[in-house]
Amino acid sequence: MKDVVQLTEGWSLSHEGALLEARVPGCVHTDLLAAGLIPDPFLGTNELDVAWVGRRSWTYTRSLAAPQEGPAPHERADLVFDGLDTAAHITLDGAELGRTRNMHRSYRFDVTGRAGELRVTFASAYEEAAAVRETTGERPNVYPEPFQYIRKMACSFGWDWGPTVVTAGMWRPVRIERWSTARIARVRPLVTVAGTRGRVELRVDLERTATGTGRPLVAHTTVAGVQARAETTGDHLTLVLDVPDARLWWPRGHGEQPLYDVELTLEDEGVALDAWRRRIGFRTVEIDRSPDEHGTGFTFVVNGERIFVRGVNWIPDDVLPSRITPERYRTRLRQTADANADLVRVWGGGIYEDDAFYDACDELGLMVWQDFLFACAAYPEEQPLRGEVEAEARENVVRLMPHPSLVLWNGNNENLWGFRDWQWEEPLAGDSWGEGYYLGLLPRVVAELDPTRAYSAGSPWSGSWAHHPNDPDHGTYHSWEVWNRQDYTEYLANVPRFVSEFGWQAPPALATLRRALPGESLAPDSPGMLHHQKAEDGNAKLRRGLERHFAPTEGDFDRWHYLTQVVQARAVATGIEHWRANWPRCAGTIVWQINDCWPVSSWSAIDGDGRLKPLHHELRRVYADRLLTLQPGTDGPDVVLANQSAEPWTTEVTLRLMRADGTLTARTSLRLTAPARTVLRLPAPSEVTPAPGSTKEYLVADADGLRALHLPVRDKEFDYPTPRLDIAVETVGQDQNTVDVVVSAHTLVRDLLLQPDRVAPHASADRGLITLLPGERTRIRVHGADGAGANTFRKALFCVEPA
């Protein structure tokens, strides 16, 4: 059997004439941090102080010993790098093994019988990009950094939510593989299902030694107790297994996620040579792009069932991706599932994530929309990039094929849109810019290697050049005019077919800010806050969004911090509730974004330290199977039941017309049924509808513990009472660190928020924004409260106040 030795220990990094201890997987920044030679780039403005790291070359070394001789030594020894970041020169005992220029590929070198000093030297990514640009010529992008000239994580060079931390190093495992006769070089599992009968076709490629050439080899495989066997004297073979009564894999909220182990063994006369093991799932996925009276659809159809996608966009969870562990992936994806999301889009300026990411998605029922790694730039199609792009695509399509969670390959992020709208056409003057990748190379690779999955040329993309690439009536749509220039109520102005990006910013939790900006007197425009705001005009957009609805907060940072979080949650909820109410015309939303790669003001629902923003709790509400919402109608608000569950939703909706002072003006109830996977919409009765422009009346709808509000005016125009509430703290069980904070309202209390990190940095709460009517009570469970009392919790409570 193949022998594998991990090369994790024994590495050194050369720095200023000294050798530093290095860790693999890792990168230059993590090694310099461990040695105390650079400050943490996440704190204060340290990012600027470590910029030099990305602009010089770095060398890693270790000793590679000769293999020990034994009674049956292996014929071949391969040095395998799962990931090199990025432009590397590898030598062994002074002789060149090879050169690399792609972070997104693995590399294998024959080192049979060789030993000595193993040296891996990384050129500056800036120097590599400059050399390629000299060859291909200039291409435009949206940031002043050269990421389109190097196959490297684009957001290493900074983004409108990320720092510029240009990494280098062996960011994925390194090992020696020793083998004889033959090894399994590649396996492509084509998994299909018809009715209850599943089929697995394993397309297997072999690599042989000279003595193994032409020998008859046998492969055995087992899936769900079904076995198959194939023999070959060549380098390719196919094994086919038919699995009766295959259980279907479903997205979360639609069914279970059964997974099946696949075991493949390669043998030579009964002696095992190599093995390959993965998990698969049986399901069908199609994208229905049929034209209709509204334009061109984009609807996910899983196992024959049409689905409204409740999605989130994912960026690398750390700008130093070698630090992301399987446990961290699982935590972040568990948080994503807890937000009731059922799809994660892996954005094209990041990485093809580790298998641990996709394993967790398989288990959690999170569908994965995987971008190929192109974002916000014109990409040259000449060599040396074209060959790298094809090799990278082929490797990663095959690597990710086993995962049933993977449902769509997408060609790029915003590049087709950019060509049309970002003044690229004239400066390109006929030069290549990536279209040949998105409409030619990449769909051919997917069709050849993974024909069981759908491909889309880009996001956004209308399906062809017959329509504008970001036409809301055709295909996928990115909604950014609202955040950039308008009020969030403008989400109500249209019904796109599928919204694959939209979002609104807010700062991270206060404890995250205090850790990231030690000693700083926090203000929206304090030096550290401005440095940790990467969006163009970001703070001004936050202020404009806040002041459209609330009174200015000049000089009150805590109030600004609370209200920007409220506006973020309301903005995203406004879009999702409107678009869900228009299912099936709109077939999904993918919020920008679920996570952060460092502590920053951004569009995320989970901040850079892993703390949940109010948006996360709001996503849990608006992405729940059953949503009660009040939407603008012809003559007033409409009552909408959006039922994405598999069962009819029969409920009594209570509608109350309330005055700001707590007086009940009118009340009625409606007995309604929304069939499974449908939306029920009807006008609210006139007797409970507030007068247009009223500053003293509002409508409340309640059903099955769900609540929706309609105010005829913006908050700053509404006659809110001064909020009055009581707080009590009750211990849960014997654990002093788990308590219920009981809040009793004597007035209308709008968007009550407990910020648990203000009580203790590691504390968490089970609720986000809550609106209470006079006389109502709520319980907020807090973990990690460190024995805090009512007065401490009162200081961590916020709500909307009179203007």
C-alpha positions in Angstrom: 0.0 0.0 0.0 1.1 3.6 -0.6 3.1 5.1 2.2 2.4 8.8 3.1 4.7 11.0 5.3 3.4 14.5 6.2 6.0 17.2 6.0 4.6 19.4 8.7 7.6 19.9 11.0 11.2 20.8 10.4 10.7 23.9 8.2 12.7 27.1 8.5 11.9 30.6 7.1 14.9 32.8 6.1 14.6 36.3 7.5 17.3 38.9 7.8 20.1 36.3 7.8 18.4 34.2 10.5 16.3 31.0 10.3 12.9 31.2 11.9 10.8 28.2 12.9 8.0 27.8 10.3 4.8 25.8 10.3 3.3 24.1 7.3 0.5 24.6 6.4 1.1 28.3 7.0 2.3 31.5 5.4 5.0 34.1 5.9 2.7 36.3 8.0 1.8 33.5 10.5 5.4 32.6 10.9 6.5 36.2 11.4 3.6 36.7 13.9 4.7 33.6 15.8 8.2 34.9 16.0 7.0 38.3 17.2 8.6 40.1 14.2 5.4 41.8 12.9 2.4 43.2 14.7 -1.1 41.7 14.3 -2.3 43.3 11.0 -5.9 43.1 12.3 -5.3 45.6 15.1 -5.4 49.4 14.7 -3.6 50.5 11.5 -1.0 47.7 11.7 -2.0 46.6 8.2 0.0 49.5 6.8 3.0 48.5 8.9 3.2 44.9 7.5 2.7 45.9 3.8 6.4 45.3 3.1 5.9 41.5 3.7 4.1 41.1 0.4 6.7 43.0 -1.6 9.7 40.8 -1.1 10.7 37.2 -1.8 10.8 34.5 0.9 12.5 31.1 1.2 11.5 28.1 3.2 14.0 25.2 3.8 14.0 21.8 5.4 16.1 18.6 5.2 14.6 15.8 3.1 16.1 12.5 4.1 16.6 9.5 1.8 14.0 6.8 2.3 15.0 4.0 4.6 15.8 0.8 2.7 13.7 -2.2 3.6 12.8 -5.6 2.3 10.5 -4.2 -0.3 11.3 -0.5 -0.9 8.8 1.5 -2.9 9.6 2.2 -6.5 8.6 5.8 -6.6 8.6 8.8 -4.2 6.6 11.9 -5.0 6.8 15.3 -3.2 3.3 16.6 -3.2 2.3 20.2 -2.5 -1.5 20.7 -2.0 -1.1 24.5 -2.2 1.7 26.9 -2.9 1.0 30.6 -2.6 1.9 31.5 -5.3 5.0 32.0 -7.6 7.4 29.4 -6.2 10.8 27.9 -7.2 11.4 24.5 -5.7 14.9 22.9 -5.5 16.2 19.7 -3.9 19.9 19.4 -3.1 20.5 22.4 -5.4 18.7 20.9 -8.4 15.4 22.4 -9.7 12.3 20.4 -9.2 10.0 23.0 -10.8 8.4 26.4 -10.8 4.8 27.3 -9.9 2.5 30.3 -10.4 -0.9 29.2 -9.2 -2.2 29.2 -5.6 -5.3 27.2 -6.6 -3.5 24.1 -7.8 -1.6 21.2 -6.3 1.8 20.0 -7.5 3.6 16.7 -7.6 7.4 16.2 -8.2 9.2 12.9 -8.6 12.0 12.7 -5.9 12.7 9.0 -6.1 16.1 8.2 -4.5 16.8 11.9 -3.8 17.7 13.7 -0.6 19.2 16.9 0.6 18.0 20.4 1.3 14.5 21.1 0.1 14.2 24.8 -0.7 11.0 26.6 -1.7 11.4 30.2 -2.7 8.4 32.5 -3.2 8.7 35.6 -5.4 6.8 38.7 -4.4 3.3 38.4 -5.8 3.7 41.9 -7.1 6.8 41.0 -9.0 5.1 38.0 -10.6 2.0 40.0 -11.5 4.2 42.7 -13.1 6.1 40.2 -15.2 2.8 38.7 -16.5 1.4 42.2 -17.2 4.5 42.9 -19.3 3.6 39.9 -21.4 -0.2 40.4 -21.7 -0.6 44.1 -21.5 -2.8 46.2 -19.3 -6.3 45.2 -18.3 -8.8 47.3 -16.2 -10.1 46.3 -12.8 -12.0 48.1 -10.0 -9.1 48.2 -7.4 -5.6 49.6 -7.8 -4.0 46.2 -7.3 -2.7 43.7 -9.9 -4.7 40.6 -8.9 -5.9 39.8 -12.4 -2.4 38.9 -13.5 -1.7 36.2 -11.0 -3.7 33.1 -10.0 -3.9 34.0 -6.4 -6.7 34.8 -3.9 -7.7 38.2 -5.3 -8.8 39.6 -2.0 -5.2 39.1 -0.7 -4.8 42.5 -2.4 -7.6 44.1 -0.4 -11.3 44.6 -1.2 -14.1 46.9 0.0 -14.3 44.8 3.1 -10.8 43.4 3.4 -7.2 44.4 4.2 -4.3 44.3 1.8 -2.3 41.4 3.3 -0.4 39.8 0.4 0.5 36.3 1.5 3.2 33.8 0.5 3.9 30.3 1.7 2.8 26.6 1.7 -0.8 27.3 2.6 -1.9 23.7 2.3 -0.3 20.4 3.4 3.0 19.0 2.0 3.8 15.3 2.0 5.9 12.5 0.5 4.0 9.7 -1.2 5.9 6.5 -1.8 4.3 3.9 -4.0 5.0 1.0 -6.4 3.5 -0.4 -9.6 0.6 2.1 -9.8 -1.4 4.7 -7.9 -4.9 6.2 -8.3 -4.2 9.5 -10.0 -7.8 10.8 -10.3 -11.4 9.7 -9.7 -14.4 11.3 -11.1 -17.6 10.1 -9.5 -20.6 10.7 -11.7 -23.6 10.4 -9.4 -27.1 10.3 -10.8 -30.5 9.1 -9.6 -33.7 8.2 -11.4 -36.7 7.7 -9.1 -35.3 5.7 -6.2 -32.5 4.0 -8.2 -29.1 5.6 -7.8 -26.1 5.1 -10.1 -22.4 5.8 -9.4 -19.9 5.8 -12.3 -16.4 6.0 -11.1 -14.1 7.2 -13.9 -10.6 6.3 -12.6 -7.2 7.4 -14.0 -4.1 5.6 -13.0 -0.4 6.4 -13.0 2.1 3.5 -13.3 5.8 3.0 -12.7 7.9 1.6 -15.5 7.6 -1.9 -14.0 3.9 -1.5 -13.6 3.2 -0.6 -17.2 0.9 -3.1 -18.9 0.3 -5.2 -15.7 -3.3 -6.3 -15.2 -4.6 -4.4 -12.2 -8.0 -4.8 -10.5 -10.1 -2.1 -8.9 -12.8 -2.9 -6.3 -15.5 -0.5 -5.0 -18.4 -0.6 -2.6 -21.3 1.8 -2.2 -24.3 1.1 0.1 -23.4 -2.6 0.1 -23.3 -2.8 -3.7 -19.9 -3.9 -5.1 -18.3 -3.6 -8.5 -15.0 -4.8 -9.9 -13.0 -3.8 -13.0 -9.7 -4.9 -14.5 -7.3 -3.0 -16.8 -3.9 -3.2 -18.3 -4.1 0.5 -19.3 -4.3 3.8 -17.4 -8.1 4.2 -17.3 -11.1 2.2 -16.0 -14.7 2.7 -15.1 -16.8 1.0 -12.4 -20.6 1.3 -12.4 -22.8 0.6 -9.4 -26.6 0.7 -9.3 -27.9 1.4 -5.9 -31.5 0.4 -5.4 -33.7 2.4 -2.9 -31.2 5.2 -2.8 -32.2 7.9 -0.3 -32.2 11.4 -1.7 -30.0 14.2 -0.4 -32.1 17.4 0.1 -31.2 21.0 1.0 -31.9 21.8 4.6 -35.6 22.5 5.2 -36.6 20.2 2.4 -35.6 16.8 3.7 -32.7 14.8 5.1 -29.1 14.6 4.0 -28.1 10.9 3.7 -24.5 10.4 2.7 -23.0 7.2 1.3 -19.4 6.1 1.7 -17.5 5.2 -1.5 -14.4 3.0 -1.1 -12.2 2.3 -4.0 -9.2 0.0 -3.8 -6.5 -0.7 -6.5 -4.9 -4.1 -6.3 -2.1 -6.1 -8.0 -2.6 -9.8 -7.7 -4.4 -9.3 -4.4 -1.9 -6.8 -3.0 -3.5 -3.4 -2.2 -1.6 -0.6 -4.0 -3.7 2.5 -3.3 -7.2 3.5 -2.0 -9.6 6.4 -2.5 -12.5 7.2 -0.1 -15.2 9.9 -0.3 -18.8 10.5 0.6 -21.5 11.1 -2.0 -25.2 11.8 -2.0 -27.9 11.1 -4.5 -29.9 14.1 -5.9 -30.8 15.9 -9.1 -30.2 19.6 -9.6 -31.3 21.7 -12.5 -31.6 25.4 -13.1 -34.8 26.3 -14.9 -34.0 29.3 -17.2 -37.3 29.1 -19.1 -38.7 32.4 -20.6 -42.0 33.5 -19.3 -44.2 36.7 -19.3 -41.8 38.3 -16.8 -38.6 37.6 -18.7 -36.1 34.7 -18.1 -36.3 32.7 -15.0 -33.5 31.3 -12.8 -35.0 28.7 -10.5 -33.2 25.9 -8.7 -35.0 22.6 -9.1 -33.8 19.9 -6.6 -35.1 16.4 -6.9 -37.8 17.8 -9.1 -38.9 20.3 -6.5 -38.7 24.1 -7.3 -37.0 26.0 -4.5 -36.9 29.6 -3.4 -33.2 29.8 -2.5 -32.4 31.4 0.9 -28.7 32.1 0.3 -25.7 33.9 1.7 -22.4 34.9 0.0 -19.2 33.5 1.5 -15.8 35.1 1.5 -12.6 33.6 2.9 -13.1 33.4 6.6 -9.6 34.7 7.2 -7.3 36.8 5.0 -4.6 34.3 6.2 -6.6 31.2 4.9 -4.1 28.7 6.3 -5.5 29.5 9.8 -9.0 28.2 8.9 -9.4 24.9 10.6 -12.1 22.2 10.0 -13.6 23.2 13.3 -13.8 26.8 12.3 -15.4 25.9 9.0 -18.0 23.9 10.9 -18.7 26.6 13.4 -19.2 29.3 10.8 -21.4 27.0 8.6 -23.4 25.9 11.6 -24.0 29.6 12.2 -25.0 29.9 8.6 -27.5 27.1 8.9 -28.8 28.5 12.1 -29.7 31.6 10.1 -32.0 29.3 8.1 -29.9 29.7 5.0 -30.0 26.8 2.5 -27.3 27.9 0.0 -23.8 29.3 0.3 -22.2 31.0 -2.7 -18.4 30.8 -2.6 -17.5 34.1 -4.1 -15.0 34.4 -7.0 -12.4 36.6 -5.4 -11.5 34.1 -2.8 -10.5 30.4 -2.9 -11.8 27.0 -3.7 -12.3 26.1 0.0 -10.9 23.1 1.8 -12.7 19.8 1.6 -13.7 20.3 5.2 -15.9 23.2 4.1 -17.8 21.1 1.6 -18.0 18.2 4.0 -19.8 20.4 6.5 -22.2 21.7 3.8 -22.9 18.1 2.8 -23.9 17.3 6.3 -25.8 20.5 7.1 -27.8 20.5 3.9 -26.3 23.8 2.6 -26.2 23.9 -1.2 -23.0 25.3 -2.6 -22.8 27.7 -5.5 -19.2 27.7 -6.5 -17.7 30.6 -8.4 -14.6 30.0 -10.6 -12.1 32.4 -9.2 -12.5 35.6 -11.3 -13.9 38.8 -9.8 -14.3 42.5 -10.7 -11.6 42.7 -13.4 -10.7 42.1 -17.0 -8.6 38.9 -17.1 -6.1 38.3 -19.9 -6.6 35.0 -21.8 -3.1 34.8 -23.1 -0.4 32.5 -21.8 0.9 32.0 -19.2 -2.6 32.6 -17.6 -4.7 30.5 -19.9 -3.0 27.2 -19.3 -3.1 27.9 -15.5 -6.8 28.7 -15.6 -7.6 25.4 -17.4 -5.4 23.3 -15.2 -6.9 24.9 -12.1 -10.5 24.5 -13.3 -9.9 20.8 -14.2 -8.3 20.0 -10.9 -11.0 21.7 -8.7 -14.0 20.5 -10.7 -12.8 16.9 -10.1 -11.8 17.5 -6.5 -15.2 18.9 -5.6 -17.3 16.5 -7.7 -18.1 14.0 -4.9 -19.9 16.6 -2.8 -23.7 16.5 -3.2 -23.9 20.0 -1.7 -22.2 21.4 -4.8 -25.1 22.4 -7.1 -23.8 25.1 -9.5 -20.5 26.2 -11.1 -20.4 29.9 -11.9 -17.9 31.5 -14.3 -17.1 34.8 -12.6 -18.2 37.6 -10.3 -19.4 40.8 -12.1 -16.9 40.7 -15.0 -19.6 40.4 -17.7 -21.4 43.3 -16.1 -18.2 45.2 -15.8 -17.4 44.9 -19.5 -20.7 46.5 -20.4 -21.0 49.1 -17.7 -17.6 50.0 -16.2 -16.0 51.7 -19.2 -13.9 48.7 -20.1 -14.9 48.2 -23.8 -13.0 51.2 -25.2 -9.7 50.7 -23.3 -9.7 47.0 -24.1 -9.8 47.8 -27.8 -10.2 44.2 -28.8 -7.9 42.7 -26.2 -9.0 39.5 -24.4 -10.7 40.2 -21.1 -12.1 36.8 -19.9 -15.1 36.3 -22.0 -13.4 33.3 -23.6 -13.1 31.7 -20.2 -16.7 32.3 -19.1 -18.5 31.5 -22.3 -16.0 29.0 -23.8 -13.3 27.2 -21.7 -15.1 26.9 -18.4 -18.4 25.5 -19.6 -16.5 23.0 -21.8 -14.5 21.8 -18.7 -17.6 21.4 -16.7 -19.5 19.6 -19.5 -16.6 17.2 -20.0 -15.7 16.4 -16.4 -18.9 17.0 -14.4 -21.9 16.8 -16.7 -24.2 16.2 -13.8 -24.0 19.9 -12.7 -25.3 23.1 -14.1 -23.0 26.0 -15.2 -23.8 29.7 -15.3 -21.4 32.1 -17.1 -21.4 34.7 -14.4 -23.1 36.6 -11.6 -24.9 38.7 -12.6 -25.8 37.3 -16.0 -28.9 37.5 -18.1 -28.2 34.3 -20.1 -26.9 36.0 -23.3 -25.8 39.3 -24.7 -29.3 39.8 -25.9 -30.0 41.4 -22.6 -28.0 43.7 -20.3 -25.9 41.4 -18.1 -27.6 42.9 -14.9 -31.1 43.0 -16.2 -33.4 42.2 -13.3 -35.9 40.5 -15.6 -33.4 38.0 -16.9 -31.3 35.5 -14.9 -29.3 36.6 -11.9 -29.1 40.2 -10.6 -26.9 42.2 -8.3 -28.7 45.0 -6.5 -26.1 47.6 -5.4 -27.7 50.9 -6.4 -29.8 50.8 -3.3 -26.9 50.6 -0.8 -24.7 52.9 -2.9 -27.2 55.7 -3.6 -30.7 55.1 -2.4 -32.9 54.3 0.6 -33.4 50.6 1.4 -37.1 51.1 0.7 -36.1 51.1 -3.0 -35.7 47.4 -2.8 -39.5 47.4 -3.2 -39.2 49.0 -6.7 -38.6 45.8 -8.7 -38.9 42.1 -8.6 -35.7 40.5 -10.0 -35.8 36.9 -11.1 -32.9 35.9 -8.8 -31.0 38.3 -6.5 -27.5 36.8 -6.1 -26.0 39.9 -4.4 -27.5 42.7 -2.3 -26.7 44.0 1.2 -26.3 46.8 3.7 -23.4 47.6 6.0 -23.1 47.8 9.8 -20.1 47.9 12.2 -19.1 44.8 14.1 -19.9 44.1 17.7 -18.6 46.6 20.3 -16.3 43.9 21.9 -14.8 43.2 18.4 -14.1 46.9 17.9 -12.5 47.2 21.3 -10.2 44.3 20.6 -9.3 45.5 17.2 -8.9 49.1 18.2 -7.2 49.0 21.6 -7.1 52.2 23.5 -9.0 54.2 20.8 -11.8 56.6 21.8 -14.4 55.1 19.4 -16.3 57.4 17.0 -17.6 56.7 13.5 -14.7 58.8 12.2 -11.9 57.9 14.7 -8.7 56.8 13.0 -9.1 53.1 13.6 -12.8 53.1 12.7 -11.9 54.8 9.4 -9.1 52.3 8.7 -11.5 49.4 9.4 -14.0 50.8 6.9 -12.8 49.8 3.4 -15.9 50.6 1.3 -15.8 53.7 -0.9 -17.7 56.5 1.0 -18.7 53.7 3.4 -19.2 55.9 6.5 -21.2 58.5 4.6 -23.5 55.8 3.2 -24.0 54.4 6.7 -24.9 58.0 7.9 -27.2 58.6 5.0 -29.0 55.3 5.6 -29.4 56.1 9.3 -30.5 59.7 8.9 -33.2 58.8 6.3 -35.0 57.0 9.1 -33.7 58.4 12.4 -32.5 61.6 14.0 -28.7 62.3 13.6 -26.5 60.7 16.4 -23.7 63.3 16.5 -21.4 62.6 19.4 -23.2 59.5 20.6 -21.2 56.5 19.3 -23.3 53.9 21.2 -26.5 55.3 19.6 -24.8 55.4 16.1 -23.6 51.8 16.6 -27.0 50.5 17.6 -29.0 52.4 14.9 -26.6 51.3 12.1 -27.1 47.7 13.1 -30.9 48.3 13.1 -30.8 49.8 9.6 -28.7 46.9 8.3 -31.2 44.3 9.6 -34.2 46.3 8.4 -32.7 46.9 5.0 -31.9 43.2 4.3 -35.3 42.2 5.7 -37.0 44.7 3.5 -35.5 43.1 0.4 -36.0 39.5 1.4 -39.6 39.9 2.6 -40.5 41.7 -0.7 -38.9 39.2 -2.9 -40.2 36.2 -1.0 -43.6 37.7 -1.3 -43.2 37.6 -5.1 -42.3 33.9 -5.4 -42.2 32.2 -7.9 -41.4 35.2 -10.1 -38.4 35.8 -7.8 -36.7 32.5 -7.1 -34.1 33.4 -4.6 -31.9 35.8 -2.7 -28.2 35.5 -1.7 -27.3 38.1 0.9 -24.0 39.8 0.7 -22.4 38.5 3.0 -22.5 36.0 5.9 -18.9 36.3 7.2 -15.8 38.5 7.5 -12.1 37.9 7.1 -11.0 40.4 9.8 -12.7 42.9 12.2 -14.3 45.5 9.9 -17.4 47.5 9.2 -19.0 45.5 6.4 -22.1 43.8 5.0 -21.6 40.7 7.1 -24.1 39.0 9.5 -21.2 37.4 11.5 -18.4 39.8 12.3 -14.7 39.2 12.0 -14.4 37.8 15.6 -17.3 35.4 15.0 -19.9 37.4 16.9 -23.5 37.6 15.5 -24.8 40.9 14.4 -28.6 41.6 14.7 -28.7 40.9 11.0 -28.0 37.2 11.7 -31.0 37.0 14.0 -33.1 38.8 11.4 -32.0 36.4 8.7 -33.2 33.5 10.9 -36.7 35.2 10.9 -37.0 36.2 7.2 -35.4 32.9 6.0 -37.6 30.7 8.2 -39.9 28.3 6.4 -42.9 30.4 7.4 -42.8 34.2 7.1 -45.5 36.7 8.0 -45.0 40.1 6.4 -46.9 43.2 5.6 -46.2 44.5 2.1 -47.2 47.6 0.2 -50.4 47.0 -1.7 -52.6 49.0 -4.0 -54.6 50.8 -1.3 -52.6 50.0 1.8 -50.6 47.2 3.3 -51.1 43.6 2.1 -51.0 40.6 4.5 -48.6 38.0 3.1 -48.0 34.4 4.3 -44.9 33.0 2.6 -44.9 29.3 3.3 -41.9 27.4 2.2 -42.6 24.4 4.3 -43.8 21.1 2.9 -47.1 21.3 4.7 -50.0 23.8 4.3 -49.9 26.6 6.8 -53.3 27.3 8.4 -53.2 30.0 10.9 -55.2 32.8 12.5 -53.7 36.2 11.7 -54.6 38.9 14.3 -54.5 42.4 13.0 -54.5 45.4 15.3 -54.6 49.1 14.6 -52.7 50.7 17.4 -52.0 54.3 18.4 -48.5 55.3 19.5 -49.7 55.9 23.0 -50.7 52.2 23.3 -54.5 52.6 22.6 -56.1 49.8 20.6 -58.2 51.5 17.8 -59.4 48.4 15.9 -58.9 44.7 15.8 -59.8 41.8 13.5 -58.7 38.2 12.8 -58.3 36.3 9.5 -58.3 32.5 9.3 -55.9 31.8 6.4 -54.3 28.9 4.7 -51.2 29.1 2.5 -50.5 25.8 0.7 -47.1 24.2 0.8 -44.4 26.1 -1.1 -46.7 29.0 -2.0 -47.4 32.6 -1.1 -50.8 33.9 0.0 -51.4 37.6 -0.3 -54.5 39.7 0.4 -55.2 43.3 1.3 -55.5 44.2 5.0 -59.0 45.1 6.0 -59.6 48.8 5.8 -60.7 49.1 9.4 -57.2 48.2 10.6 -55.3 50.2 8.0 -53.5 53.3 9.3 -54.3 56.5 7.5 -51.6 57.4 4.9 -49.1 59.7 6.5 -50.3 59.2 10.0 -47.7 59.8 12.7 -49.7 58.2 15.5 -51.1 54.9 14.1 -49.5 51.6 13.1 -50.6 48.2 12.1 -49.5 45.0 14.0 -50.0 41.5 12.5 -49.4 38.4 14.6 -49.7 34.7 13.8 -48.1 31.6 15.4 -45.6 33.7 17.3 -44.6 35.7 14.3 -45.0 39.5 14.1 -45.0 42.1 11.4 -45.4 45.9 11.7 -46.5 48.6 9.3 -45.8 52.3 10.0 -47.2 54.8 7.5 -44.2 57.1 8.0 -40.5 56.8 8.7 -39.3 56.4 12.3 -38.1 59.9 12.7 -41.5 61.2 11.8 -43.5 58.8 14.0 -44.7 60.0 17.4 -42.9 57.3 19.5 -43.5 57.4 23.2 -40.5 57.6 25.5 -39.9 53.9 26.1 -40.6 52.5 29.6 -39.6 49.0 30.5 -38.7 46.8 33.4 -35.8 44.3 33.5 -35.3 41.2 35.7 -32.6 38.5 35.5 -33.5 34.9 36.2 -30.9 32.2 36.5 -31.4 29.1 34.3 -30.8 26.0 36.3 -27.6 25.9 38.4 -25.5 27.7 35.8 -24.9 31.3 37.0 -23.5 32.1 33.5 -26.8 31.3 31.7 -29.7 33.6 32.5 -33.0 34.8 31.1 -33.2 38.6 30.8 -36.9 39.3 31.2 -38.1 42.6 29.7 -41.6 43.9 30.4 -42.8 46.8 28.3 -45.1 49.6 29.6 -45.1 51.4 26.2 -44.4 50.5 22.6 -40.8 49.4 22.6 -39.5 49.2 19.0 -36.5 47.1 18.0 -35.3 46.3 21.4 -31.8 44.9 21.2 -29.6 43.4 23.9 -25.9 43.5 22.9 -24.5 40.7 25.0 -20.9 41.5 24.3 -21.4 44.7 26.3 -22.1 42.5 29.4 -19.1 40.2 28.8 -17.0 39.9 25.6 -17.7 36.2 25.2 -21.5 36.4 26.0 -24.1 35.5 23.5 -27.9 36.0 23.2 -30.6 34.0 21.5 -32.6 36.9 20.2 -32.0 39.9 18.0 -34.4 42.8 17.4 -37.7 42.5 19.2 -40.7 44.8 19.2 -43.0 44.8 22.3 -46.4 46.3 22.7 -47.5 47.8 26.0 -48.0 45.1 28.5 -46.0 42.5 26.7 -43.0 40.6 28.1 -40.1 38.7 26.4 -37.3 36.5 27.6 -33.8 36.8 26.2 -31.5 33.9 27.1 -27.9 34.9 27.6 -25.0 32.5 27.9 -21.6 33.6 29.4 -23.1 36.4 31.4 -20.5 36.1 34.2 -23.2 36.6 36.9 -24.2 40.1 35.6 -27.2 41.7 37.2 -30.2 43.8 36.0 -28.3 47.1 36.0 -25.5 45.7 33.9 -28.0 44.3 31.4 -29.9 47.6 31.3 -26.8 49.3 30.0 -26.6 46.8 27.2 -30.2 47.3 26.1 -31.2 49.7 23.3 -34.4 50.5 21.5 -35.9 53.2 19.2 -36.5 56.5 20.9 -38.4 59.6 20.0 -36.7 61.8 17.4 
